[in-house]
Amino acid sequence: MERVTLPTPLADARDDRESAGYDSRMTRTRTGAQLVQDFIATFGIEYVFGNPGTTETTFLAALAGSSATYVLALNEPSAVGIAAGYSLATGKTAMVSLHTYPGLASGMFNLRNAYLSGVPLFVVNGTEDSRFLVHNPVLGGPNTQLAETATKYQYEVRNIDELTVAMQRCWVQAGLQPTRPVFLSVPMDFMQGSTERITFKPTQVFDDTASASIAQVAEALRNAEKLAIVVDYAVGWDRSVPAMTNLAAALGADIYAAPFHVQGVCDMLHPTFKGALPPTTKEVREILLGYDTALLLGEKLDTFTYTGDQSVPPGLRMVQITPATEQLGFDWPVDIAVVGDIRASLDGLARALGVDVEAPITGADVAPDLGALGATYSAPGRDPSDALILAVLEQFDTSSTHVVTEGSSEDELVQQMAIAMGFRNVHFSPRGGALGWAMPLSVGISLATDRPPVCFVGDGGSLFSVHSIWTAAALHLPVVFVCFVNHEYRLLKDLWVQFMGGDVDTTRFVGLDFDDPALDLDAIMRGFGATTERLTALADVTAVVERARARSGPTVVFVDRTP
């Protein structure tokens, strides 16, 4: 990916503004609305994702005169998730508009998912008229305090003269490492006020740095007897998978994907790949005990549940490379800590080790044995729908299709299949722990790529951001949703039994069933604009998927799972 955080040339931005009637030689002041339009033109922002309220009306009026397209979502979590999908697929910062304190509160869980996934978002939050805030009005609120837990920078503009600097600052900060959402609260009357502080400048950021002492790191890795390389989301964001694979092959290292790594981070068909680390602490530890040295590329070894022991054995020699100082040694003591861009650091390691990271990757060109996979997932005792899920995945191109999964009871199954089949673009369970990420993420990915992703969700989890289907329908995006139906929160039942003992069949569960009354999911999905299909037979899979991919709009394919 380009090392330019703000890619639109200044001359082009000036031309855009002047063609719209703005002459910088004659105009000494601009209104807040005009500044928003200038900002969008300067930084080449194509879309603003949002769900509006009263305090956004003046901001929407400003957008109406801009070059950006407003992407309407029917609720705030969907707006944030769609923006995150667009950002992940393009590598660009996405701009989001939310509605003061209530709207921000509604979107917080997906904002937190984006924060912990390293997704750069610029969230603009409207608030009450600045002259009215002293009265603690209904549509006011402690917006910046609320945003602190899910953004790396927060600010509320205090007067119109601050608006230019505040917007410029937020845009740059979102794209700097560690990439994260940032938050700006803007009183609604500032869109109509005017200021002489009107300058925006594209900032060309060179962040392709590598440690000058990288040769010492190379020596430590060369001397490892048994080396594991754990790859987190930063490898995928930096498009560093080929370089990392060649380096691992040269070092004789085993590659593991970190739990909840958000996006594709390694070549799953290459013999160096040994799988994704489990999302539980004791099981991670048992794997790492087989190594004397581990190289962590990225932020952390994130795990889901504590299962009786810490993840990292005390005797393991840890080397961590990450682009942000705040991430180094944050979770576990490390022996060598390297601040540097992932791709540049890998290139530096390769030079020190005499490895050509640009060389064609060998060993990953073996086609997956689909016959063996089919036999495995159709074997006696398997849920009959296992074979249906595999057959759905077989209809999609592994090199270009984005596969998105959420934290349903089928999540691990889909991930195992996707890994075995060698899908390159897989977005796993939400790193922030909140459901409602997968469906809007898929919509944003489809908008960015103009291709149909395939998204797997459970019936319970789908209801967190089902509203995102409407945006896919409004934009005619061919998103394929596969919804597993079992009328219960099955994953929570399994975890209940894991923590408390017993078995699923005899335990009296509280609050984990929604079958009385049964949800009419077909009517719900169609009500938001989706075409629905129900898949029950292997013979129907090809036709169902072909129809879904050919549609100008979203399709929900229901697959019944045994409770």
N, C-alpha and C positions, 0 to 999 in steps of 0.2 A: 504494500500500500504506500501511497505517497507520504512523504514527511512534511506535508504542508497542511497545517491545521485549518487555515483560512484560505481556500484556494482561489477565490475570485480576484483577478488583477484589479488594482486600483483604477487604472485607466478605463477598464470595462465598466466598473461600478459608476465612475463619473459619467461615462457616456449614457448609461442607463438612466441616471437621474436627470441629465440634461435633456434627453429625449422626452422625458416626462414633464418638461417645463421648468426644470430647476437649473438655474445658472449660478454657480458658486461665486462668480465674480460680482454679481449684482445683489444677491440675496444675503442679508446679514443675519437673519433670524429664521428659525423653523419652528413649527408647532411640534408637540409631542407626536402627533399622528404622522407628520411628515418625517420625523426622525425614525419612526418605526419603518416607514417605507424606504428611507435611505439605508437603514440597517439591513433590511432584507435584500436590497439591490447590491449593496457593497459586498455582502458575504454569500451571495448566490443561493439563498435559501429557497428551495422549491416548495416545501410544504410546511404548514403550521398545523399541528395536531391538537385538537381540543374538544372540550365540552363547555359551553359558555353559560354565564349567569348574568345577573344585572350589572355587576361591576366590570364586565367584559364588553359591554355594548360599544363603548367609545373605542376600545382596542379593535373590535371587529370592524368598525367603520374605517379605522386606519388600514386594516388589512384589505378592505375592499378596494383601496386605491393602490395596492402593492402588486408586485409580480408573483407573489406566492399564492398557492392554492390552499385554502383552509379545508382540512380533512376533519369532518365532523364525526365524533363518536358519541354514542348515546349515554355513556357514563364516563367518569374520569379514569377508572382503572383501565378501561379499554383504550382511551386516548393515550395514556402513558405507555401501555403495552405495545400499541401499534407503532408509536414513535420509536420504541426500543427495537422492534423488529426491523424497521427501516434503517436505524443506525447500525445494527449488527450486520446487515446485508451490504451496506454501502461504505462503512467505515467513517461516516460523517456524523457530526453532532446534529441532533434533531431538535427542533423548537416545539415546545408544548405550551398551550394556554390553558390554565385552570382557573376556577372561580373561587377567589378569596378563601377564607378558612374552611367552610364546609366542603368545597370542591377539592381543596388540597387534602383534607382529611380523607375523603373518599378515594383519592388516587394514591394514598401513601403506600399501600402494600405493594403495588407494582413499581412505585418509585424506589422503594427499598430493594425490591428485586433487581432493578436497574443499577442501583448504587453498588450492591455487592457483586454484580456481574461486570462492573467496569464499563458501563454503557454511558457515553456522554450525551446528556440532555440539557437543554436550556429551557427551564420552566419559568414562564412569565405568569405571575399571579395578579389578577386585578383585585383591588381593594377599594374601600369607600373613598369618597371625595376627601382630600386632605384637610379641608376646612371643617369637616364633620368628625374626624377621627378622635378629637378630644372628648367627644361625648360617648365614646365606646359604643358605636352604633351596631345594629344587628349584623350588618355585612362587613364589619371590621373583625379584628381578631389578632392574636399573636402569631401571625403567619410565619415569620422567620423562626420563631422558637419551635413551632410544629415541624418545620422543614429540616431542622438540624439533624434529625436522626436518619435522614435519607438523602441528604445532599452534602457536598463537600464545601460549598460556599453559599451563604444566604445574605440577602440585603434587601431593605425596603427603602425605596427612593424617597427622599425627604423634600425635595423641591425639583422643579423642572430642569434647573441647571445641572443636576446630577445625572440626568437620564442617559446622556450620551456616554459618559464615562462608565456608568454602571452596566449598560448593555454591552459595551465593548469588553469590559473586564470579565463579565460572566461568560461571554462567548469564548474568550481565550482560555479562561480557567477550566471550562468543561472539557476542552481537548487536551489540556496538559496532563501529564502523568501524575498520579493515577487518574485516568479518565473516569469521570463520575458526573452525575447530574449536579447542576447548580440551580439556584433559585433566586428570582427577583420579584419583589412585590411592588406594584406600581399603582398609586392612587388614580382613580379613573379620570379625575379632572385634568391630569397632566397631559392627556392626549390633546386637549384644546389650548393649553398654555403654550407660551413661546419662549425661546431661549436663543442666545447668540452662540452657545457652545454646541456646535453642530458637526464636529469632525469625527468621522469613522475612518479607520485605516485597516485594511487587511494585514494581518500579522503573519509573516512567514516564519514558522517555528521549525528549527532544526533540533530535533531531539534524538538523532541517531548516534548517540554517544555509547562508547564502550570504555571500560576501565583500562587505564594505562598499565595496570598490573595483571591483565588477563592471562599472561603467560604463566603466572604463578598458579592460577586456577587450573589451567590446562595441565600443569605438572601434577597437581593434586588428583585430578581425574585420571590421568595416565597411571598413577601409582595405586589406584583402587583395585583391590582384588576382585570384588564383585560390586558392580555399579548399577544402581537403579536411577532412571531419569523420570521424575514426576512432572507432568506437564499440565499447567493450569491455563485458564482462558487467555492469558496474555500471548501465548504462542499462536493461538488461532487468530486473535485480533491483529497481530503483527505479520500474519501470513508467513510464518516461519516453519511450517511443518516439513518441507523438503530439506531445509538446512539442518534442522534438528534430527531428522531421520538419518541423514548421511553421517552426521557426527556420532550418533548412537551406534551405528553399524561399525564405524572405525574404532570405537572404544570397546566394542563387545558388550554394550550396555543393554539392559532391558528397559523398555518404555512402559510407563503406567500413566493413564489419564487420572488426574485428580478427581475426587468425587465432586459432582455438581460443577463441572467445568464449562457449562453454558453453551459452548459451541465446539465445532470440530477442532481438535488439537493435535491429532496424530493420524498417520496412515494405518488404519486398522487391519489391513491385510499384510503389512510388512512383518517379517518374522521377528523383528525386535519388539513389536507390540505384544505385551503380555496381559492386557486387559485394563479395565477401569478399576481403581481401588474401591473397595466396598465403602458404603456410607456409614460404617460403624467402627468405633475406635479399636476394639480388640482385634477385629479381623484385619484392619490396616496394619496393626502392629505385627501380627503373625506373618504377613507378607514381607514387611520391611526387615524382620529379623533374619531374612535370608541374604542380606546385603551388609557390607561393611561401610559403604558410602552411598549417599543419595544426593542427586542434583535436583533441586526444585527450581523449575523455570516458571516464575509467576508469583502469585500472592501467597497462597496458603494451601495446606492440606485440610480442606473443609470436610467435616463429617456431620452426619445427621443425628445419630444417637450415641450415647455413651454406653458401652457394653462391658464394663468391668476393668478396663486398663487403658492407659494413654496410648495415643496412636504411634508416637515416635519412640523407639527404644533408646534409652540413654546412651548406649554405646555406639549408636549410628553416627558416622561422620557426615555432617550436613553442609552442603554448599548451596547457597541460594542466589539466584540472579533475578532481579526485579527492577523495573524502571523507576520505582518510587521509594524514597528512603523510609517512609512511614510503614512500608510493608515488610521491611527486612527484619527477620528474627522476631516478628510480632507474636507468633504463636509458640514457636519452639526455639531454644537456643541453637544457633548455627555456628559452625566452625569458620566458614568463610562466607562473608556477605559482600555481594557485588551489586553496586548501583549502576545500571546501564540498560539501554534499549535491548530487548530480547534478540532481535535479528542482528544488530550490530555486535552484540556480545558473542552470539554463535559464530558469526563470521570471524571475529577475533580469535576465538577458541580454535576454529578450524585452521586458521593460518598458523597458530602456534603448534598445532598437532600435525600439520602437513596434510590436511583433509580438504578435498575439493567439494564444497557444499553445493556447487552448481552442477555437479556430475549427475547423470541420469540415475535415478534410484533403481536399484536392482533388488529383486526378491519379492516385490509387491505386485507382480504382474500375473500371479496365479489366480485364476478365476475361482470364486467360492463354489463349493460343491453344493449346488442347490438341491440335488437329489438326496444327498445325505441330510441336509437341513429339513427337507420335506418329510423324510422318513422319521426324523427325530420328533418333529412337531405334530405328526399324525399318528404316532405310536399309541397302542392301547393304554388307556389310563389318562391320556392327555385330554384337556378340555377340547371339545370339537372345534371351538373357534380359534384355537392356536394356529391350525393350518390355514384358516381364513386370513388371519393377520399376516402370516408369512406370504401368502399369495398376493395380498394387497401390496406389500412392499416390493414384490417381484415385478410389479407393473411400472415401477419408477426407476429412472436412470440414477445410478448410484453416484455418479460424478457431479451432477448438477442439481439434484433435488434436495431441498431442505426438509429434513425430518424433524418434527418438533414433538416432544413428549412432555407430559406433566406428571405430577406425583400420584397417579392412580395405582390401583393394585396391579395393573398390567404394565406399569412403567418398566420394571426390570426386564420383563419378557420382550417388550419392543426394543429396548436397548440391546439386549443380547442378540436379537435378530439383526438389527442395524449394524452392529459391530461385525458379526459373522459375514454379512453381505458386503461390507466395505463401503458403506455410505460415507461420503466425504464431509457433508454438511449436516451435522446432527446437533440439535439444540436440546440439551437434557433438562431435567427437572429444575424448577426455579431455585436459584442459589439463595434467594432471600427467604425461602421457606413458605411463601404464600402461593396458593393456587390462584388461578385467574391470569396466568402469565402466557400459557401456551397459545390460546386462541387468538388474542390480539397480536402476539408476536408473529404468528403466521400471516396475519393480514398485512402487517407492515413489511414482512419479507416479500410477500407477493407483490406489493406495491413497488418495492425497490427492484425486484428482479424481473417482473412481468412474466413470472412462471408460477405454476401451481405447486405450492408446498403441500406436504401431507402431515396433518396434525392429529395426534392421538390423545384423547382425553377420556375421563370417566364421566358417567352421567351426573354424579354429584359435583365433581370439580368443574364441569362445563358451565354450571349456573353462576359461577363467580364473574365471568366475563362473556356470557352468551351474547351480550349486546354488541360485541365486536362483529358478529355475523352481519348486522345491518350495514356497517361501514363497508364490508366486503361486497355486499349486494349493491350498495349505492355506487361503488367505484367499479363494479363489474369485474371483480377479482376472482379468479378460479381457484379458490382455496378448497382443499379437500380435507374435511374433518372426519375422523373415524371416532365414533363415540361408543364406548363400552357401556352396556346397560346391565346392571345387576341390582338396582333399587336399594343400594346400601352403600355406606362408607366402608368398603371391604378392607382397604388398606389399614384403617384405624382398628378394625376388628383383629386383623393379623398382628398389629403392634400391641394391642391390648393383651392378647394371648402370650405374646413374646415377653411382655413385662410381668404379667400376673400369673402365668401358667394356665393350665387347662387346655381346652380345645374349642374351636369355633362352633362346633355343633351343639355343645352342651352349655356354653356360657350364656348367661343372661346379660345381653348388652343393653346399654342405656344411651339413647340419643343417636344411634348409628344406622337406623333404618328409615326410609322414606317411601314405603310401599303402600301406606294406608292413609290417605288415598294415593294411588299411583300417579306419578307425574306423566302428563301427556307431552313427552319430549318432542314427538313428531310435530304437534301443533305449535309448541313453543319455537322450535327451530324454523318452521315455515313462517311463523308470524314475524320473525326477524328478517325474512327474505331468502332463506336457504331453500334449495331443492333437497328433498330427503329420499334416501334409499335404505332398504333393510337388506342386509347381506346374510344369507343363511346357507348357501351352497357354493362349493368351490367352482362349479361350472359357471356361476354367474359373475365371478370376480372380475374377469377381463372386461366384460361389457359394462359393469357398474363403474369401474375406474375410468374407462374410456369416455363414458358419458360425462363423468364428473370433470375430467380434464378439458373436455371440449366446451363446457358451459362458460358463459360469460357471467359468472357469479359463483357464490359458494355452494358446496354440496356437503350435506351431513350424511354419513353412512353409519347406520346403527348396526352394532354387532352385539348379540346377546351373549352374556357370560354367565356361567353357572355360579349362583350365589355361594 
